[in-house]
Amino acid sequence: MPLLFFGITPKNIKGYLRPYRNNLCLPLLSVTFADMKLAVLGAGKMGRALAYDFCRQGDVTQVTLLEENPKSLKEAVGFVKNRKLKAVRADLSNPSRIARLTKGHTVITSALPYFLNLSANRAAIQNRAHFVDLGGNDGVVATQRKLDKTAKKARVAVIPEVGLAPGLASILACGGMRELDAVEEIHMRVGGLPLHPKPPLNYQAVFSLDGLINEYVEPSKVLKDGKLVSLASMGGLEELHFPEPFGKMEAFYTSGGAAALPEMLKGRVKELDYKTIRYPGHAEKIRAGIEMGLASQTEITIGKANVAPRAVWIKLLSELLPKTGPDVILLRVWLDGFKDGRKTRLTYEMMEKADSKFTAMMKATAFPASIISLLLARGEISQSGALRQEEAVPLQKFIAELETRGLRIQSKFEAI
């Protein structure tokens, strides 16, 4: 089939050649598309941060932001303030509507609740667009991975549950393995915290409280002696230290943060675990609530009403915990292994604070997602199918892109 070369330049040739790449004796060049349109689903905090970052990329021509709530959409437009943004009100539970409104887009990035991701993912594949989301549920992600053959047939990639943890932390863990000759242990510690903690819990509602309690009560998957085991969350309490003003902190097992890493690395490393960082004393108070049954979803009868204790606990927490105020992300990932014949520890660390525009959680969650979406759009991740971010994302490029957005990952090697 002949190609018409009207308007083709070295910068946009990849967009024209992509449909014919299997029939050409040419490498697929790592260059940009002539008309790079990106779509964002959801205009909450993460969605508007994604749209903001996309709009400030020189090679992006349009960013379509879909949101059902008109107030959220209006607020997002004011937040982004860019002519590239096209804000559209849409029912995001309707995959046909998503497919129609995102036709011709290179990547669709979802900042929707987890239960809407699967249908949005299918709409993206229908449009032959790459798909990235923020995850939130292991079962949904497992189903998305079954779309591998369909995505490959459409020559697009699906990368679910990106962001902070899982996401940034697991990319550092897997990328770090390539920096050592052999790895025995991987440990990940991550926490989203208020910069100015207030008692009794010294915590701030930075995301869904129902999701938070799930992390506290669902089992944590770890590797012990190379074997996959499940441990009770809230256990494994340890002390760790960060530079002032944080000082002594605590960390404990929670579910979900390691994502599929334990299964991926089973038999390859002896020890792997993920723990959540909190101010000292938090774990003891939360554990007491769990032991009293406050996390239970089994309804009990009080007077004439049937109510689940968890619903009451979430309601109380929503009224108790601050929802605004500067926050901070603390991250530490370390790998113990060997380099050049010596026992070595490689440590990655980040301390990211809120600024006048973004919360720390917005930056640490949305920017990794935007970077991965842009790597797909630009062809710097060229594989198709359902991909694991830990294997597909080039670590040094990823770290460099984070730094251009103000997120600095410090790393060091030390003998142990």
C-alpha positions as CSV (number, residue, x, y, z in Angstrom):
1,M,0.0,0.0,0.0
2,P,1.6,3.3,-1.1
3,L,2.3,6.1,1.4
4,L,1.4,9.7,0.7
5,F,4.1,11.9,2.0
6,F,2.2,15.2,2.2
7,G,3.1,16.9,5.5
8,I,5.4,14.1,6.7
9,T,8.5,15.3,8.6
10,P,11.2,13.4,10.4
11,K,9.4,14.2,13.6
12,N,6.1,12.7,12.6
13,I,7.0,9.8,10.3
14,K,6.5,7.2,13.1
15,G,2.8,8.0,13.3
16,Y,2.4,7.3,9.5
17,L,4.6,4.2,9.5
18,R,3.1,2.5,12.6
19,P,0.3,0.7,10.7
20,Y,2.8,-0.7,8.3
21,R,5.7,-1.6,10.6
22,N,5.2,-5.4,10.2
23,N,5.6,-5.0,6.4
24,L,8.6,-2.6,6.4
25,C,12.3,-3.5,6.7
26,L,12.8,-0.4,8.8
27,P,13.2,0.0,12.6
28,L,10.3,1.7,14.4
29,L,11.9,5.1,15.2
30,S,11.6,6.5,18.7
31,V,10.1,9.8,17.5
32,T,6.9,11.7,18.2
33,F,3.5,11.6,16.5
34,A,2.4,14.5,14.3
35,D,-0.9,14.9,16.1
36,M,-0.5,13.6,19.6
37,K,-3.9,13.6,21.4
38,L,-4.1,12.3,24.9
39,A,-7.2,11.5,26.9
40,V,-7.7,11.7,30.7
41,L,-10.7,10.0,32.3
42,G,-11.8,11.7,35.6
43,A,-11.2,15.3,36.7
44,G,-10.5,14.7,40.4
45,K,-7.1,15.6,41.9
46,M,-5.2,12.9,40.0
47,G,-7.0,13.6,36.7
48,R,-6.4,17.3,36.7
49,A,-2.7,16.8,37.6
50,L,-2.4,14.4,34.7
51,A,-4.1,16.9,32.3
52,Y,-1.9,19.7,33.6
53,D,1.3,17.7,32.9
54,F,0.2,16.5,29.5
55,C,-0.8,20.1,28.4
56,R,2.7,21.3,29.1
57,Q,4.4,18.9,26.8
58,G,5.6,20.5,23.5
59,D,4.6,17.5,21.4
60,V,1.1,17.1,22.8
61,T,-1.4,18.8,20.6
62,Q,-4.7,18.1,22.5
63,V,-5.7,16.8,25.9
64,T,-9.3,15.6,26.2
65,L,-10.5,15.5,29.8
66,L,-13.7,13.5,30.4
67,E,-15.7,13.9,33.6
68,E,-19.4,13.5,34.5
69,N,-19.5,16.0,37.4
70,P,-19.8,19.5,35.9
71,K,-18.3,21.2,39.1
72,S,-15.2,19.0,39.0
73,L,-14.8,19.6,35.3
74,K,-15.0,23.4,35.8
75,E,-12.5,23.3,38.6
76,A,-10.1,21.2,36.5
77,V,-10.3,23.7,33.6
78,G,-9.4,26.5,36.1
79,F,-6.5,24.3,37.5
80,V,-5.0,23.4,34.1
81,K,-5.4,26.8,32.4
82,N,-4.2,25.7,29.0
83,R,-5.7,26.0,25.5
84,K,-4.7,22.4,24.6
85,L,-7.3,21.2,27.1
86,K,-10.7,20.1,25.8
87,A,-13.0,19.5,28.7
88,V,-16.0,17.2,27.9
89,R,-18.8,16.2,30.2
90,A,-19.5,12.5,29.8
91,D,-20.9,9.4,31.5
92,L,-17.7,7.5,32.3
93,S,-19.6,4.3,33.1
94,N,-20.6,4.1,29.4
95,P,-17.7,2.5,27.4
96,S,-19.4,3.3,24.1
97,R,-19.4,7.0,25.0
98,I,-15.7,6.8,26.1
99,A,-14.8,5.1,22.8
100,R,-16.6,7.7,20.7
101,L,-15.1,10.7,22.6
102,T,-11.5,9.4,22.5
103,K,-11.3,8.2,18.9
104,G,-8.0,9.2,17.4
105,H,-6.2,9.6,20.7
106,T,-2.8,7.9,21.2
107,V,-3.1,7.1,24.9
108,I,-6.1,7.0,27.4
109,T,-5.1,7.5,31.0
110,S,-7.7,6.6,33.6
111,A,-8.0,8.4,37.0
112,L,-11.3,6.7,37.6
113,P,-12.4,4.5,40.5
114,Y,-11.1,1.0,40.0
115,F,-14.5,-0.5,39.1
116,L,-14.7,1.6,35.9
117,N,-11.2,0.7,34.6
118,L,-12.0,-2.5,32.9
119,S,-14.7,-1.1,30.6
120,A,-12.6,1.9,29.9
121,N,-9.7,-0.4,29.0
122,R,-11.8,-2.2,26.5
123,A,-12.9,1.0,24.9
124,A,-9.2,2.1,24.6
125,I,-8.3,-1.2,22.8
126,Q,-11.4,-0.7,20.5
127,N,-9.9,2.6,19.5
128,R,-6.4,1.2,19.1
129,A,-5.2,3.5,21.9
130,H,-2.7,2.6,24.7
131,F,-4.3,2.4,28.2
132,V,-2.9,3.4,31.6
133,D,-4.7,3.5,34.9
134,L,-4.1,4.0,38.7
135,G,-5.4,0.6,39.7
136,G,-7.0,0.0,43.0
137,N,-8.2,-3.6,42.9
138,D,-6.2,-6.8,42.3
139,G,-9.2,-8.6,40.7
140,V,-9.7,-5.9,38.1
141,V,-6.0,-5.8,37.3
142,A,-6.0,-9.6,36.9
143,T,-8.8,-9.4,34.4
144,Q,-7.1,-6.6,32.5
145,R,-4.0,-8.8,32.1
146,K,-6.2,-11.3,30.3
147,L,-6.7,-8.7,27.6
148,D,-3.1,-9.3,26.5
149,K,-3.9,-11.1,23.2
150,T,-6.5,-8.5,22.3
151,A,-4.2,-5.6,23.0
152,K,-1.4,-7.2,21.0
153,K,-3.8,-7.7,18.0
154,A,-4.6,-4.0,18.2
155,R,-0.9,-3.2,18.6
156,V,-1.4,-1.3,21.8
157,A,-0.2,-1.6,25.4
158,V,-2.1,-1.9,28.6
159,I,-0.3,-0.8,31.8
160,P,-2.5,-1.0,34.9
161,E,-2.1,0.2,38.5
162,V,0.6,2.8,38.0
163,G,1.3,5.7,40.4
164,L,3.2,5.6,43.7
165,A,2.8,2.2,45.3
166,P,2.3,0.1,43.3
167,G,4.1,2.1,40.7
168,L,7.1,4.2,41.4
169,A,8.3,2.0,44.3
170,S,8.1,-1.3,42.3
171,I,9.7,0.3,39.3
172,L,12.6,1.3,41.5
173,A,12.8,-2.2,43.0
174,C,12.9,-4.0,39.6
175,G,15.1,-1.4,38.0
176,G,17.5,-1.6,40.9
177,M,17.9,-5.3,40.3
178,R,19.6,-4.5,37.0
179,E,22.1,-2.3,38.9
180,L,23.4,-5.2,41.0
181,D,25.0,-8.4,39.9
182,A,22.7,-10.5,42.2
183,V,19.9,-9.5,44.6
184,E,18.9,-11.3,47.7
185,E,16.5,-8.9,49.4
186,I,14.1,-6.1,48.4
187,H,12.4,-3.8,50.9
188,M,9.9,-1.1,50.1
189,R,8.7,1.6,52.5
190,V,6.2,4.3,51.4
191,G,3.9,6.7,53.3
192,G,1.7,9.6,52.4
193,L,1.5,11.8,55.5
194,P,0.5,15.3,56.8
195,L,3.4,17.6,57.1
196,H,2.0,18.9,60.4
197,P,0.4,15.8,62.1
198,K,-2.5,16.2,64.5
199,P,-3.5,13.7,67.2
200,P,-4.9,11.2,67.8
201,L,-3.9,9.4,64.6
202,N,-1.4,11.9,63.1
203,Y,-2.9,11.2,59.7
204,Q,-4.6,13.1,56.9
205,A,-7.2,11.8,54.5
206,V,-5.1,11.8,51.3
207,F,-7.2,9.2,49.5
208,S,-10.3,6.9,49.9
209,L,-10.8,5.9,53.6
210,D,-12.4,2.7,52.5
211,G,-9.3,1.9,50.4
212,L,-7.1,2.8,53.4
213,I,-8.9,0.3,55.7
214,N,-8.7,-2.3,53.0
215,E,-4.9,-1.9,53.0
216,Y,-4.9,-2.2,56.8
217,V,-7.0,-5.4,56.9
218,E,-6.3,-7.4,53.8
219,P,-3.2,-9.8,53.9
220,S,0.2,-8.6,52.8
221,K,2.0,-10.8,50.2
222,V,5.7,-11.1,50.9
223,L,8.6,-13.4,50.0
224,K,10.3,-15.3,52.9
225,D,13.2,-17.6,52.1
226,G,12.2,-17.3,48.4
227,K,8.6,-18.5,49.1
228,L,5.4,-16.6,48.6
229,V,3.5,-16.2,51.9
230,S,0.7,-14.0,53.2
231,L,1.1,-12.2,56.5
232,A,-1.4,-10.2,58.5
233,S,-1.3,-6.5,57.8
234,M,-0.4,-4.1,60.6
235,G,2.2,-6.6,61.7
236,G,6.0,-6.5,61.3
237,L,6.2,-3.1,63.1
238,E,9.7,-1.5,62.7
239,E,11.4,1.8,63.4
240,L,13.1,3.8,60.7
241,H,14.5,7.3,60.6
242,F,14.3,10.2,58.1
243,P,16.0,13.6,58.1
244,E,14.3,16.3,60.2
245,P,11.6,17.4,60.7
246,F,10.5,13.7,60.5
247,G,13.1,11.8,62.6
248,K,11.8,8.5,64.0
249,M,8.9,6.9,62.1
250,E,7.3,3.5,62.1
251,A,6.4,1.1,59.3
252,F,4.2,-2.0,59.1
253,Y,2.9,-4.5,56.6
254,T,-0.1,-3.4,54.5
255,S,-1.7,-5.0,51.4
256,G,-1.4,-4.0,47.8
257,G,1.8,-1.9,47.7
258,A,4.0,-4.6,46.3
259,A,1.3,-5.4,43.6
260,A,2.5,-8.5,41.6
261,L,6.2,-8.2,42.6
262,P,6.1,-11.1,45.1
263,E,4.7,-13.4,42.3
264,M,7.1,-12.0,39.7
265,L,10.2,-12.5,41.8
266,K,9.4,-15.7,43.6
267,G,12.4,-17.9,43.4
268,R,14.6,-15.0,42.2
269,V,15.1,-13.2,45.6
270,K,15.0,-14.5,49.1
271,E,13.2,-11.7,50.9
272,L,10.7,-9.1,49.6
273,D,8.3,-7.0,51.5
274,Y,6.3,-3.7,51.5
275,K,5.4,-1.6,54.5
276,T,3.6,1.6,55.0
277,I,5.2,4.5,56.8
278,R,3.4,6.4,59.6
279,Y,4.2,8.7,62.5
280,P,4.9,6.7,65.7
281,G,1.8,5.3,67.5
282,H,-0.5,5.2,64.5
283,A,-0.3,1.4,64.1
284,E,-1.2,0.7,67.7
285,K,-4.3,2.8,67.6
286,I,-5.5,1.4,64.3
287,R,-4.8,-2.2,65.3
288,A,-7.0,-1.6,68.4
289,G,-9.9,-0.5,66.2
290,I,-9.5,-3.5,64.0
291,E,-9.4,-5.9,67.0
292,M,-12.6,-4.4,68.3
293,G,-14.3,-5.2,65.0
294,L,-14.6,-1.7,63.6
295,A,-13.3,-2.8,60.2
296,S,-16.0,-5.5,59.9
297,Q,-18.4,-5.3,57.0
298,T,-20.9,-7.6,58.6
299,E,-24.0,-5.6,59.6
300,I,-25.1,-5.5,63.2
301,T,-28.4,-4.3,64.5
302,I,-28.6,-1.1,66.6
303,G,-32.1,-0.3,67.6
304,K,-34.1,-0.6,64.4
305,A,-31.1,0.0,62.1
306,N,-28.7,-2.5,60.5
307,V,-25.3,-1.0,60.0
308,A,-21.8,-2.3,59.2
309,P,-19.2,-1.3,61.7
310,R,-16.8,-0.3,58.9
311,A,-19.3,2.2,57.6
312,V,-19.5,3.8,61.0
313,W,-15.7,3.9,61.4
314,I,-15.3,5.5,58.0
315,K,-17.9,8.1,58.8
316,L,-16.1,8.9,62.1
317,L,-12.7,9.0,60.5
318,S,-14.0,11.3,57.7
319,E,-15.1,13.8,60.3
320,L,-12.0,13.4,62.5
321,L,-9.2,13.4,60.0
322,P,-8.0,16.7,58.3
323,K,-8.7,16.8,54.5
324,T,-6.5,19.7,53.7
325,G,-3.1,21.0,54.7
326,P,0.4,20.3,53.3
327,D,1.3,16.7,52.9
328,V,4.5,14.8,52.3
329,I,5.5,11.5,50.6
330,L,8.3,9.5,52.2
331,L,9.8,6.7,50.1
332,R,12.7,4.4,50.7
333,V,13.4,1.3,48.7
334,W,16.6,-0.8,49.3
335,L,18.0,-3.9,47.7
336,D,20.7,-6.1,49.3
337,G,22.9,-8.1,47.0
338,F,26.3,-8.3,45.3
339,K,28.2,-6.0,43.0
340,D,31.7,-6.7,41.8
341,G,31.9,-9.6,44.2
342,R,31.1,-7.5,47.3
343,K,28.0,-7.5,49.5
344,T,26.2,-4.2,48.6
345,R,23.1,-2.3,49.4
346,L,21.5,0.0,46.8
347,T,19.0,2.5,48.4
348,Y,16.6,4.8,46.6
349,E,14.9,7.6,48.7
350,M,12.5,10.4,48.1
351,M,11.0,13.0,50.4
352,E,8.4,15.1,48.4
353,K,6.4,17.9,49.9
354,A,3.3,19.7,48.7
355,D,3.8,23.0,46.9
356,S,1.4,25.9,46.0
357,K,0.0,24.0,43.1
358,F,0.0,20.3,43.9
359,T,-0.3,18.1,47.0
360,A,2.6,15.7,47.4
361,M,0.3,12.8,46.7
362,M,-0.8,14.3,43.4
363,K,2.8,14.7,42.3
364,A,3.9,11.3,43.4
365,T,0.9,9.5,41.9
366,A,-0.1,11.4,38.8
367,F,3.4,12.3,37.5
368,P,4.6,8.7,37.3
369,A,1.4,7.9,35.4
370,S,1.8,10.8,33.0
371,I,5.5,9.9,32.4
372,I,4.5,6.3,31.5
373,S,1.7,7.5,29.3
374,L,4.1,9.8,27.4
375,L,6.7,7.0,27.0
376,L,4.0,5.0,25.3
377,A,2.8,7.9,23.2
378,R,6.3,8.6,22.0
379,G,7.2,5.0,21.3
380,E,9.8,4.8,24.0
381,I,7.9,1.8,25.4
382,S,7.3,-0.1,22.1
383,Q,5.9,-3.4,23.4
384,S,2.3,-4.2,23.0
385,G,-0.1,-6.3,25.1
386,A,-0.7,-6.2,28.9
387,L,2.6,-5.0,30.3
388,R,4.1,-5.0,33.7
389,Q,5.4,-1.5,34.4
390,E,8.3,-2.9,36.4
391,E,9.6,-4.6,33.3
392,A,8.5,-2.2,30.6
393,V,9.6,1.2,32.0
394,P,13.2,2.2,31.5
395,L,14.4,3.2,35.0
396,Q,17.0,5.9,34.2
397,K,14.7,7.7,31.8
398,F,11.9,7.4,34.3
399,I,14.0,9.0,37.1
400,A,15.2,11.7,34.7
401,E,11.6,12.6,33.8
402,L,10.6,12.7,37.4
403,E,13.4,15.1,38.1
404,T,12.2,17.5,35.4
405,R,8.9,17.7,37.3
406,G,10.7,18.4,40.6
407,L,10.6,14.9,42.1
408,R,14.2,13.9,43.0
409,I,15.1,10.3,43.6
410,Q,18.3,10.0,45.5
411,S,20.3,6.8,45.2
412,K,23.4,5.4,46.8
413,F,25.5,2.2,46.9
414,E,27.1,1.1,50.2
415,A,29.0,-1.9,51.4
416,I,27.2,-4.0,54.0
